[in-house]
Amino acid sequence: PRKGALSSLLRLKGFAWLAPWGSRQGIAALAGTQFTLKPGSPWYASMKREHWPPDLKEDILKDWHTEYGDRRTELVCIGRDLDHAAALSELEKCLLT
């Protein structure tokens, strides 16, 4: 069982920018005690713009960061009586940037 601020976390899903996979998303999923983390799609920042899907360019650039491009972490957390501030604080300790 998990301890601390994340002990009441029941479900997590999303994508993350992970140090070992600089050019690919990390796809994270947690259901109960089963956690998976696997490589996902390439970040558009790691591709030449001419290889981007033409119909998605506007959406890609909407959240574009000048230094990091589209690399980011977005996780959805579901828990019972989850202290959101404490859980966020614990997850932010994992950030490199």
All heavy atoms as an XYZ file, in Angstrom:
772
protein
N       0.822     -1.199      0.000
C       0.000      0.000      0.000
C       0.871      1.270      0.000
O       1.931      1.288      0.584
C      -0.808     -0.103      1.274
C      -0.464     -1.395      1.923
C       0.610     -2.046      1.148
N       0.332      2.282     -0.662
C       1.029      3.567     -0.700
C       0.878      4.274      0.631
O      -0.107      4.124      1.318
C       0.471      4.435     -1.822
C       0.850      3.943     -3.207
C       0.225      4.826     -4.283
N      -1.232      4.782     -4.261
C      -1.967      3.819     -4.796
N      -1.385      2.794     -5.375
N      -3.289      3.859     -4.754
N       1.850      5.116      0.964
C       1.798      5.892      2.198
C       1.809      7.366      1.846
O       2.147      7.763      0.739
C       3.001      5.554      3.080
C       3.015      4.123      3.557
C       4.195      3.851      4.422
C       4.175      2.385      4.860
N       5.289      2.061      5.711
N       1.433      8.183      2.799
C       1.520      9.624      2.648
C       0.382     10.213      1.839
O      -0.721      9.661      1.772
N       0.672     11.342      1.199
C      -0.341     12.124      0.497
C      -1.000     11.370     -0.653
O      -2.112     11.687     -1.042
C       0.268     13.422     -0.013
N      -0.318     10.375     -1.197
C      -0.869      9.627     -2.328
C      -1.524      8.311     -1.900
O      -1.914      7.511     -2.743
C       0.222      9.369     -3.370
C       0.865     10.630     -3.960
C       2.023     10.265     -4.871
C      -0.152     11.469     -4.680
N      -1.682      8.103     -0.594
C      -2.214      6.822     -0.107
C      -3.662      6.576     -0.534
O      -4.062      5.432     -0.693
C      -2.106      6.745      1.414
O      -2.895      7.756      2.012
N      -4.439      7.634     -0.742
C      -5.843      7.434     -1.125
C      -6.056      7.553     -2.638
O      -7.190      7.617     -3.092
C      -6.744      8.429     -0.384
O      -6.404      9.746     -0.722
N      -4.968      7.541     -3.381
C      -5.067      7.597     -4.840
C      -5.602      6.266     -5.366
O      -5.065      5.203     -5.073
C      -3.685      7.881     -5.438
C      -3.593      8.212     -6.908
C      -4.354      9.498     -7.225
C      -2.135      8.383     -7.313
N      -6.687      6.324     -6.127
C      -7.305      5.115     -6.675
C      -6.991      4.917     -8.147
O      -6.852      3.791     -8.622
C      -8.829      5.181     -6.500
C      -9.349      5.316     -5.089
C     -10.848      5.534     -5.102
C      -8.976      4.092     -4.274
N      -6.895      6.022     -8.874
C      -6.736      5.944    -10.333
C      -5.898      7.122    -10.783
O      -6.042      8.232    -10.288
C      -8.120      5.993    -10.985
C      -8.149      5.861    -12.481
C      -8.318      4.396    -12.885
N      -8.626      4.283    -14.292
C      -7.720      4.171    -15.242
N      -6.440      4.177    -14.944
N      -8.077      4.042    -16.497
N      -5.016      6.879    -11.721
C      -4.201      7.916    -12.331
C      -4.026      7.561    -13.795
O      -3.859      6.392    -14.132
C      -2.833      7.976    -11.639
C      -1.804      8.920    -12.234
C      -1.017      9.595    -11.130
C      -0.865      8.213    -13.186
N      -4.112      8.568    -14.646
C      -3.810      8.319    -16.056
C      -3.351      9.616    -16.683
O      -3.693     10.703    -16.230
C      -4.989      7.715    -16.804
C      -6.225      8.589    -16.877
C      -7.397      7.866    -17.480
C      -7.348      7.968    -18.990
N      -8.523      7.444    -19.664
N      -2.535      9.483    -17.700
C      -2.063     10.661    -18.404
C      -0.728     10.407    -19.077
O      -0.310      9.266    -19.276
N      -0.078     11.513    -19.420
C       1.221     11.414    -20.075
C       2.211     12.312    -19.361
O       1.840     13.253    -18.661
C       1.127     11.761    -21.570
C       0.596     13.142    -21.848
C       1.459     14.213    -21.955
C      -0.751     13.359    -22.033
C       0.981     15.493    -22.212
C      -1.254     14.625    -22.309
C      -0.376     15.696    -22.395
N       3.509     11.983    -19.532
C       4.546     12.710    -18.821
C       5.793     12.861    -19.678
O       6.084     12.027    -20.533
C       4.899     11.977    -17.530
N       6.514     13.924    -19.408
C       7.827     14.141    -20.009
C       8.835     13.553    -19.038
O       9.020     14.054    -17.940
C       8.046     15.621    -20.224
C       9.387     15.995    -20.779
C      10.258     15.190    -21.451
C       9.998     17.277    -20.726
N      11.381     15.886    -21.828
C      11.240     17.177    -21.391
C       9.616     18.489    -20.193
C      12.107     18.248    -21.526
C      10.483     19.560    -20.337
C      11.703     19.445    -20.993
N       9.469     12.473    -19.414
C      10.389     11.748    -18.547
C      11.814     11.858    -19.064
O      12.052     11.764    -20.274
C       9.980     10.273    -18.471
C       8.561     10.020    -17.977
C       8.193      8.556    -18.166
C       8.425     10.434    -16.532
N      12.757     12.012    -18.158
C      14.161     12.192    -18.528
C      14.689     11.102    -19.474
O      15.341     11.428    -20.465
C      15.017     12.286    -17.269
N      14.433      9.818    -19.222
C      15.021      8.803    -20.107
C      14.411      8.764    -21.511
O      15.008      8.215    -22.419
C      14.767      7.481    -19.401
C      13.966      7.751    -18.205
C      13.745      9.225    -18.094
N      13.212      9.323    -21.659
C      12.524      9.290    -22.952
C      12.303     10.707    -23.463
O      11.181     11.150    -23.648
C      11.176      8.584    -22.857
C      11.240      7.157    -22.406
C      12.262      6.279    -22.591
C      10.234      6.439    -21.699
N      11.955      5.067    -22.040
C      10.707      5.131    -21.492
C       8.972      6.767    -21.224
C       9.990      4.159    -20.825
C       8.241      5.801    -20.555
C       8.751      4.508    -20.364
N      13.376     11.435    -23.709
C      13.286     12.838    -24.098
C      12.511     13.097    -25.368
O      11.937     14.172    -25.548
N      12.465     12.132    -26.264
C      11.773     12.351    -27.532
C      10.393     11.690    -27.594
O       9.684     11.855    -28.569
C      12.631     11.839    -28.691
O      12.828     10.446    -28.584
N      10.028     10.956    -26.533
C       8.729     10.259    -26.511
C       7.986     10.556    -25.214
O       8.586     10.731    -24.168
C       8.925      8.748    -26.608
C       9.627      8.293    -27.866
C       9.573      6.784    -28.023
N       8.296      6.334    -28.530
C       7.907      6.411    -29.803
N       8.692      6.981    -30.675
N       6.746      5.950    -30.177
N       6.682     10.546    -25.307
C       5.850     10.689    -24.114
C       5.932      9.413    -23.284
O       6.112      8.321    -23.824
C       4.393     10.904    -24.510
C       4.133     12.145    -25.307
C       2.688     12.233    -25.765
O       1.805     11.542    -25.268
N       2.440     13.094    -26.733
N       5.781      9.562    -21.993
C       5.606      8.420    -21.115
C       4.133      8.333    -20.777
O       3.533      9.309    -20.321
N       3.520      7.200    -21.021
C       2.101      7.006    -20.755
C       1.963      6.287    -19.409
O       2.457      5.170    -19.251
C       1.416      6.189    -21.876
C       1.661      6.850    -23.237
C      -0.070      6.021    -21.595
C       1.150      8.271    -23.366
N       1.302      6.958    -18.459
C       1.174      6.427    -17.101
C      -0.269      6.036    -16.821
O      -1.200      6.714    -17.255
C       1.625      7.476    -16.089
N      -0.428      4.942    -16.089
C      -1.763      4.499    -15.684
C      -1.653      3.758    -14.360
O      -0.758      2.942    -14.162
C      -2.378      3.592    -16.743
N      -2.577      4.076    -13.458
C      -2.666      3.394    -12.183
C      -4.125      3.041    -11.947
O      -5.002      3.891    -12.104
C      -2.181      4.297    -11.041
C      -2.473      3.786     -9.634
C      -1.483      2.701     -9.247
C      -2.434      4.917     -8.635
N      -4.376      1.793    -11.616
C      -5.712      1.345    -11.224
C      -5.517      0.447    -10.010
O      -4.953     -0.642    -10.123
C      -6.401      0.597    -12.359
N      -5.933      0.930     -8.845
C      -5.703      0.174     -7.618
C      -4.225      0.099     -7.314
O      -3.576      1.110     -7.114
N      -3.684     -1.103     -7.327
C      -2.249     -1.280     -7.085
C      -1.468     -1.563     -8.370
O      -0.259     -1.751     -8.324
C      -2.004     -2.434     -6.087
O      -2.551     -3.637     -6.632
C      -2.631     -2.138     -4.741
N      -2.139     -1.609     -9.493
C      -1.497     -1.910    -10.782
C      -1.053     -0.624    -11.462
O      -1.878      0.179    -11.892
C      -2.472     -2.670    -11.684
C      -1.885     -3.116    -13.002
C      -0.795     -4.159    -12.833
O      -0.869     -5.020    -11.970
N       0.226     -4.075    -13.652
N       0.256     -0.401    -11.554
C       0.807      0.795    -12.194
C       1.564      0.393    -13.443
O       2.344     -0.559    -13.422
C       1.752      1.528    -11.230
C       2.366      2.752    -11.840
C       1.604      3.898    -12.041
C       3.691      2.771    -12.211
C       2.156      5.039    -12.605
C       4.260      3.904    -12.775
C       3.488      5.040    -12.965
N       1.325      1.106    -14.535
C       2.085      0.869    -15.765
C       2.636      2.200    -16.269
O       2.006      3.248    -16.125
C       1.225      0.225    -16.877
O       0.122      1.068    -17.162
C       0.735     -1.143    -16.475
N       3.803      2.117    -16.851
C       4.449      3.258    -17.476
C       5.120      2.735    -18.728
O       5.940      1.824    -18.657
C       5.482      3.870    -16.531
C       6.225      5.086    -17.019
C       5.274      6.252    -17.251
C       7.298      5.484    -16.015
N       4.716      3.283    -19.881
C       5.266      2.782    -21.135
C       5.520      3.948    -22.084
O       4.910      5.014    -21.939
C       4.343      1.750    -21.760
C       2.950      2.258    -22.055
C       2.054      1.134    -22.565
C       0.651      1.680    -22.792
N      -0.273      0.680    -23.258
N       6.413      3.749    -23.052
C       6.668      4.811    -24.023
C       5.443      5.062    -24.892
O       4.730      4.126    -25.260
C       7.822      4.280    -24.872
C       8.256      3.005    -24.266
C       7.251      2.584    -23.263
N       5.195      6.325    -25.182
C       4.058      6.707    -26.010
C       4.508      7.353    -27.307
O       5.604      7.091    -27.802
N       3.682      8.214    -27.816
C       3.943      8.903    -29.084
C       5.130      9.847    -28.955
O       5.436     10.331    -27.861
C       2.716      9.725    -29.489
O       1.598      8.902    -29.618
N       5.777     10.154    -30.067
C       6.861     11.144    -30.020
C       6.302     12.532    -29.701
O       5.169     12.852    -30.062
C       7.434     11.135    -31.440
C       6.812     10.001    -32.156
C       5.597      9.593    -31.406
N       7.101     13.335    -29.011
C       6.758     14.732    -28.822
C       6.931     15.436    -30.165
O       7.884     15.170    -30.896
C       7.679     15.383    -27.795
C       7.534     14.839    -26.415
C       8.430     14.066    -25.746
C       6.436     15.032    -25.518
N       7.961     13.763    -24.498
C       6.734     14.344    -24.333
C       5.224     15.718    -25.607
C       5.869     14.328    -23.242
C       4.368     15.701    -24.523
C       4.693     15.014    -23.360
N       6.033     16.339    -30.478
C       6.164     17.075    -31.729
C       7.432     17.917    -31.717
O       8.023     18.174    -32.764
C       4.927     17.934    -31.990
C       3.732     17.102    -32.370
C       2.647     16.967    -31.507
C       3.698     16.417    -33.578
C       1.558     16.185    -31.856
C       2.613     15.626    -33.925
C       1.549     15.521    -33.053
O       0.476     14.736    -33.392
N       7.893     18.326    -30.539
C       9.128     19.105    -30.427
C      10.342     18.316    -30.923
O      11.359     18.909    -31.286
C       9.345     19.548    -28.987
N      10.237     16.996    -30.950
C      11.358     16.171    -31.404
C      11.268     15.860    -32.908
O      12.119     15.155    -33.437
C      11.407     14.861    -30.611
O      10.291     14.047    -30.904
N      10.240     16.408    -33.563
C      10.026     16.151    -34.992
C      10.212     17.444    -35.791
O       9.993     18.534    -35.269
C       8.594     15.657    -35.232
C       8.219     14.426    -34.461
S       6.427     14.111    -34.481
C       6.170     13.697    -36.179
N      10.588     17.305    -37.028
C      10.608     18.461    -37.924
C       9.169     18.886    -38.184
O       8.285     18.045    -38.341
C      11.309     18.114    -39.231
C      12.777     17.840    -39.057
C      13.439     17.569    -40.396
C      14.925     17.330    -40.170
N      15.628     17.083    -41.406
N       8.939     20.182    -38.226
C       7.565     20.689    -38.373
C       6.893     20.209    -39.656
O       5.679     20.064    -39.688
C       7.536     22.215    -38.298
C       7.771     22.695    -36.885
C       7.461     24.150    -36.717
N       7.772     24.538    -35.347
C       7.245     25.558    -34.740
N       6.380     26.330    -35.369
N       7.571     25.856    -33.510
N       7.652     19.949    -40.677
C       7.029     19.467    -41.918
C       6.453     18.059    -41.766
O       5.673     17.604    -42.597
C       7.989     19.544    -43.103
C       9.271     18.745    -42.950
C      10.462     19.584    -42.501
O      10.267     20.655    -41.909
O      11.596     19.130    -42.740
N       6.813     17.374    -40.672
C       6.277     16.031    -40.410
C       5.055     16.065    -39.510
O       4.458     15.016    -39.248
C       7.355     15.137    -39.801
C       8.488     14.879    -40.739
N       9.354     13.830    -40.580
C       8.908     15.525    -41.848
C      10.254     13.846    -41.559
N      10.000     14.877    -42.314
N       4.702     17.236    -38.994
C       3.506     17.357    -38.170
C       2.268     17.164    -39.036
O       2.248     17.571    -40.190
C       3.423     18.728    -37.545
C       4.441     19.055    -36.498
C       5.492     18.289    -36.082
C       4.501     20.272    -35.762
N       6.201     18.967    -35.126
C       5.613     20.183    -34.907
C       3.726     21.417    -35.735
C       5.958     21.203    -34.030
C       4.079     22.434    -34.867
C       5.180     22.320    -34.024
N       1.206     16.602    -38.480
C      -0.055     16.501    -39.226
C      -0.575     17.921    -39.524
O      -0.731     18.721    -38.592
C      -1.002     15.774    -38.281
C      -0.126     15.156    -37.241
C       1.106     15.966    -37.170
N      -0.793     18.258    -40.783
C      -1.197     19.626    -41.126
C      -2.454     20.095    -40.401
O      -2.543     21.258    -40.005
C      -1.447     19.573    -42.632
C      -0.801     18.324    -43.107
C      -0.699     17.397    -41.937
N      -3.387     19.213    -40.176
C      -4.640     19.605    -39.521
C      -4.497     19.794    -38.004
O      -5.427     20.263    -37.349
C      -5.745     18.589    -39.825
C      -5.366     17.169    -39.439
O      -4.172     16.830    -39.498
O      -6.267     16.398    -39.091
N      -3.319     19.464    -37.433
C      -3.114     19.616    -35.992
C      -2.149     20.736    -35.621
O      -1.956     21.020    -34.438
C      -2.596     18.304    -35.395
C      -3.535     17.110    -35.412
C      -2.876     15.904    -34.773
C      -4.826     17.442    -34.671
N      -1.524     21.372    -36.612
C      -0.492     22.376    -36.313
C      -0.994     23.467    -35.381
O      -0.312     23.850    -34.428
C       0.055     22.986    -37.601
C       1.006     22.067    -38.317
C       1.629     22.732    -39.527
C       2.551     21.735    -40.209
N       3.235     22.291    -41.351
N      -2.193     23.972    -35.612
C      -2.735     25.037    -34.772
C      -2.926     24.551    -33.333
O      -2.586     25.260    -32.379
C      -4.060     25.532    -35.349
C      -4.602     26.758    -34.659
C      -5.848     27.281    -35.357
O      -5.877     27.336    -36.606
O      -6.793     27.617    -34.623
N      -3.435     23.347    -33.153
C      -3.628     22.787    -31.814
C      -2.294     22.537    -31.114
O      -2.174     22.755    -29.904
C      -4.417     21.477    -31.879
C      -5.879     21.687    -32.220
O      -6.402     22.782    -31.940
O      -6.485     20.761    -32.773
N      -1.312     22.073    -31.855
C       0.011     21.811    -31.285
C       0.622     23.115    -30.769
O       1.153     23.170    -29.654
C       0.943     21.151    -32.329
C       0.435     19.761    -32.688
C       2.377     21.086    -31.813
C       1.094     19.164    -33.935
N       0.530     24.157    -31.553
C       1.142     25.428    -31.185
C       0.398     26.162    -30.074
O       0.976     27.032    -29.415
C       1.271     26.317    -32.426
C       2.262     25.800    -33.475
C       2.188     26.642    -34.734
C       3.680     25.777    -32.921
N      -0.847     25.801    -29.835
C      -1.651     26.459    -28.807
C      -0.998     26.355    -27.427
O      -1.009     27.309    -26.659
C      -3.056     25.842    -28.801
C      -4.012     26.476    -27.825
C      -5.418     25.909    -27.958
C      -5.364     24.393    -27.872
N      -6.642     23.732    -27.861
N      -0.429     25.204    -27.100
C       0.211     24.982    -25.797
C       1.735     24.934    -25.896
O       2.404     24.398    -25.013
C      -0.302     23.672    -25.185
C      -1.775     23.719    -24.845
O      -2.230     24.774    -24.361
O      -2.467     22.710    -25.067
N       2.291     25.481    -26.950
C       3.729     25.404    -27.217
C       4.516     26.280    -26.256
O       4.195     27.434    -26.025
C       3.994     25.846    -28.651
C       5.340     25.443    -29.159
C       6.454     26.220    -29.213
C       5.715     24.180    -29.695
N       7.507     25.519    -29.737
C       7.072     24.255    -30.045
C       5.040     22.988    -29.898
C       7.767     23.195    -30.596
C       5.730     21.925    -30.454
C       7.071     22.030    -30.800
N       5.566     25.728    -25.684
C       6.481     26.466    -24.820
C       7.720     26.787    -25.639
O       8.236     25.904    -26.348
C       6.843     25.614    -23.601
C       7.661     26.324    -22.590
N       9.017     26.467    -22.707
C       7.298     26.951    -21.445
C       9.470     27.148    -21.673
N       8.442     27.453    -20.890
N       8.218     28.003    -25.549
C       9.347     28.403    -26.399
C      10.588     27.543    -26.193
O      11.313     27.284    -27.141
C       9.705     29.889    -26.174
O       9.934     30.107    -24.785
C       8.603     30.791    -26.666
N      10.816     27.074    -24.978
C      12.005     26.251    -24.718
C      11.740     24.755    -24.818
O      12.579     23.998    -25.301
C      12.563     26.576    -23.332
C      13.898     25.913    -23.045
C      14.497     26.363    -21.725
O      13.966     27.299    -21.097
O      15.505     25.753    -21.320
N      10.567     24.298    -24.372
C      10.299     22.860    -24.277
C       9.340     22.327    -25.328
O       9.112     21.122    -25.399
C       9.742     22.521    -22.885
C      10.616     23.033    -21.770
C      10.135     23.962    -20.854
C      11.934     22.614    -21.645
C      10.943     24.441    -19.836
C      12.748     23.092    -20.632
C      12.243     24.009    -19.729
O      13.041     24.484    -18.727
N       8.773     23.199    -26.130
C       7.830     22.753    -27.151
C       6.558     22.209    -26.521
O       5.969     22.837    -25.649
N       6.152     21.029    -26.942
C       4.929     20.417    -26.411
C       5.213     19.450    -25.265
O       4.306     18.814    -24.746
C       4.148     19.713    -27.524
C       4.914     18.562    -28.161
O       6.163     18.631    -28.244
O       4.281     17.599    -28.605
N       6.471     19.347    -24.844
C       6.820     18.439    -23.753
C       6.241     18.976    -22.439
O       6.470     20.119    -22.075
C       8.330     18.302    -23.637
C       8.970     17.645    -24.832
C      10.475     17.588    -24.643
N      11.131     17.017    -25.777
C      11.804     17.714    -26.687
N      11.889     19.027    -26.593
N      12.377     17.105    -27.695
N       5.509     18.124    -21.742
C       4.897     18.504    -20.478
C       4.353     17.236    -19.803
O       4.401     16.159    -20.371
C       3.777     19.513    -20.680
C       2.611     19.002    -21.516
C       1.640     20.127    -21.855
N       0.503     19.660    -22.594
C       0.473     19.425    -23.906
N       1.562     19.612    -24.631
N      -0.630     19.014    -24.497
N       3.813     17.411    -18.628
C       3.184     16.321    -17.897
C       1.743     16.701    -17.602
O       1.491     17.799    -17.100
C       3.936     16.041    -16.585
O       5.266     15.620    -16.905
C       3.242     14.970    -15.765
N       0.829     15.825    -17.950
C      -0.582     16.009    -17.637
C      -1.122     14.700    -17.075
O      -1.161     13.693    -17.781
C      -1.385     16.416    -18.881
C      -1.082     17.808    -19.350
C      -2.012     18.282    -20.457
O      -3.065     17.654    -20.690
O      -1.661     19.287    -21.090
N      -1.477     14.735    -15.800
C      -1.991     13.550    -15.119
C      -3.350     13.857    -14.504
O      -3.540     14.929    -13.929
C      -1.036     13.107    -14.003
C       0.390     12.740    -14.424
C       1.253     12.514    -13.192
C       0.379     11.512    -15.311
N      -4.260     12.930    -14.610
C      -5.549     13.014    -13.947
C      -5.492     12.040    -12.776
O      -5.168     10.860    -12.959
C      -6.708     12.635    -14.898
C      -8.028     12.595    -14.161
C      -6.759     13.598    -16.070
N      -5.773     12.552    -11.568
C      -5.718     11.736    -10.354
C      -7.102     11.650     -9.729
O      -7.774     12.671     -9.562
C      -4.752     12.354     -9.349
S      -3.063     12.499     -9.945
N      -7.507     10.456     -9.380
C      -8.785     10.225     -8.729
C      -8.505      9.476     -7.429
O      -7.776      8.484     -7.430
C      -9.734      9.390     -9.621
C      -9.997     10.130    -10.938
C     -11.031      9.082     -8.888
C     -10.701      9.295    -11.977
N      -9.079      9.991     -6.351
C      -8.861      9.340     -5.066
C     -10.034      9.548     -4.139
O     -10.884     10.406     -4.374
N     -10.065      8.782     -3.096
C     -11.101      8.919     -2.072
C     -10.517      9.790     -0.955
O      -9.483      9.459     -0.383
C     -11.489      7.551     -1.529
C     -12.612      7.617     -0.509
C     -13.116      6.236     -0.114
N     -13.687      5.580     -1.286
C     -13.414      4.331     -1.641
N     -12.584      3.600     -0.945
N     -13.985      3.799     -2.703
N     -11.188     10.906     -0.684
C     -10.708     11.853      0.334
C      -9.267     12.293      0.059
O      -8.469     12.442      0.987
C     -10.822     11.247      1.740
C     -12.257     10.899      2.104
O     -13.163     11.667      1.730
O     -12.466      9.848      2.739
N      -8.944     12.497     -1.188
C      -7.598     12.882     -1.604
C      -7.359     14.350     -1.260
O      -8.158     15.216     -1.601
C      -7.446     12.665     -3.119
C      -6.088     12.911     -3.732
C      -5.072     11.901     -3.203
C      -6.165     12.783     -5.252
N      -6.284     14.616     -0.565
C      -5.864     15.989     -0.276
C      -5.130     16.483     -1.512
O      -3.962     16.156     -1.728
C      -4.965     16.004      0.959
C      -4.470     17.392      1.331
O      -4.464     18.294      0.464
O      -4.075     17.562      2.495
N      -5.831     17.254     -2.341
C      -5.283     17.652     -3.637
C      -3.986     18.442     -3.510
O      -3.036     18.211     -4.262
C      -6.320     18.446     -4.435
C      -7.472     17.620     -4.863
N      -8.683     17.656     -4.217
C      -7.595     16.702     -5.850
C      -9.513     16.808     -4.786
N      -8.879     16.209     -5.774
N      -3.925     19.363     -2.580
C      -2.718     20.177     -2.414
C      -1.523     19.309     -2.007
O      -0.422     19.459     -2.534
C      -2.961     21.280     -1.395
N      -1.739     18.387     -1.077
C      -0.653     17.507     -0.629
C      -0.228     16.552     -1.742
O       0.966     16.296     -1.931
C      -1.085     16.725      0.613
N      -1.189     16.025     -2.492
C      -0.869     15.124     -3.601
C      -0.081     15.869     -4.671
O       0.925     15.357     -5.186
C      -2.138     14.533     -4.196
N      -0.507     17.087     -4.998
C       0.213     17.893     -5.986
C       1.633     18.166     -5.522
O       2.585     18.051     -6.292
C      -0.533     19.203     -6.243
C       0.117     20.164     -7.225
C       0.247     19.526     -8.609
C      -0.684     21.453     -7.307
N       1.797     18.480     -4.253
C       3.128     18.730     -3.702
C       4.033     17.497     -3.850
O       5.204     17.625     -4.239
C       3.017     19.114     -2.229
O       4.277     19.297     -1.654
N       3.502     16.322     -3.567
C       4.276     15.089     -3.714
C       4.658     14.842     -5.175
O       5.784     14.464     -5.472
C       3.505     13.885     -3.168
C       3.422     13.849     -1.664
C       4.783     13.751     -1.003
O       5.539     12.821     -1.320
O       5.088     14.625     -0.173
N       3.720     15.037     -6.078
C       4.001     14.811     -7.499
C       4.995     15.838     -8.039
O       5.861     15.506     -8.855
C       2.704     14.841     -8.309
C       1.766     13.665     -8.060
C       0.407     13.920     -8.697
C       2.372     12.366     -8.574
N       4.905     17.077     -7.570
C       5.836     18.108     -8.035
C       7.271     17.840     -7.598
O       8.212     18.316     -8.221
C       5.377     19.483     -7.565
C       4.192     19.988     -8.375
C       3.718     21.375     -7.955
O       3.969     21.790     -6.809
O       3.059     22.023     -8.798
N       7.460     17.052     -6.559
C       8.819     16.679     -6.124
C       9.526     15.831     -7.184
O      10.738     15.698     -7.170
C       8.766     15.915     -4.813
C       8.376     16.774     -3.626
C       8.277     15.932     -2.372
C       7.777     16.753     -1.202
N       7.625     15.916      0.014
N       8.761     15.263     -8.107
C       9.322     14.414     -9.164
C       9.793     15.221    -10.370
O      10.450     14.672    -11.258
C       8.278     13.403     -9.644
S       7.646     12.331     -8.354
N       9.440     16.498    -10.434
C       9.759     17.317    -11.603
C      11.241     17.636    -11.683
O      11.897     17.913    -10.685
C       8.952     18.628    -11.578
C       7.451     18.483    -11.671
C       6.793     19.855    -11.504
C       7.052     17.857    -12.986
N      11.754     17.622    -12.912
C      13.152     17.994    -13.143
C      13.283     19.465    -13.534
O      14.332     20.060    -13.377
C      13.744     17.123    -14.259
C      13.793     15.628    -13.968
C      14.299     14.871    -15.173
C      14.653     15.343    -12.760
N      12.228     20.019    -14.135
C      12.290     21.425    -14.571
C      11.167     22.214    -13.954
O      10.185     21.691    -13.494
C      12.175     21.534    -16.093
O      10.938     20.957    -16.515
C      13.321     20.854    -16.800
